[in-house]
Amino acid sequence: MEGKGPVNGRPIEMNLIIAGKDPVATDAIAARVMGFYSFEIKHIAMAASKGIGKIDDITIVGEKIENVMRKFSLK
């Protein structure tokens, strides 16, 4: 969802599945795919700092981020 989601945002079709055992890592990868730096997203950085999951050194299987990345707008 792009913009002011989840209620007022615009759905964006990505034809992409992001899955993993570490919810922090999956959120971090999703943020990167959306064109954001994972460590700048407060809930992702906080969860990583508390040891809940990893924010870097994540193994990616399948498509490379740069091949599926799309810059999302926050507006």
Secondary structure as the mmCIF struct_conf table of DSSP 4:
data_model
#
loop_
_struct_conf.conf_type_id
_struct_conf.id
_struct_conf.beg_label_comp_id
_struct_conf.beg_label_asym_id
_struct_conf.beg_label_seq_id
_struct_conf.end_label_comp_id
_struct_conf.end_label_asym_id
_struct_conf.end_label_seq_id
STRN STRN1 GLU A 2 GLU A 2
BEND BEND1 GLY A 3 LYS A 4
TURN_TY1_P TURN_TY1_P1 GLY A 5 VAL A 7
BEND BEND2 ASN A 8 GLY A 9
STRN STRN2 ARG A 10 ARG A 10
BEND BEND3 LYS A 21 LYS A 21
HELX_RH_AL_P HELX_RH_AL_P1 PRO A 23 VAL A 33
TURN_TY1_P TURN_TY1_P2 MET A 34 GLY A 35
HELX_RH_3T_P HELX_RH_3T_P1 SER A 38 GLU A 40
BEND BEND4 ILE A 41 ILE A 41
HELX_RH_AL_P HELX_RH_AL_P2 LYS A 42 SER A 49
TURN_TY1_P TURN_TY1_P3 LYS A 50 GLY A 51
BEND BEND5 ILE A 52 GLY A 53
BEND BEND6 ILE A 55 ASP A 57
BEND BEND7 GLY A 62 GLU A 63
HELX_RH_AL_P HELX_RH_AL_P3 ILE A 65 VAL A 68
HELX_LH_PP_P HELX_LH_PP_P1 LYS A 71 SER A 73
#
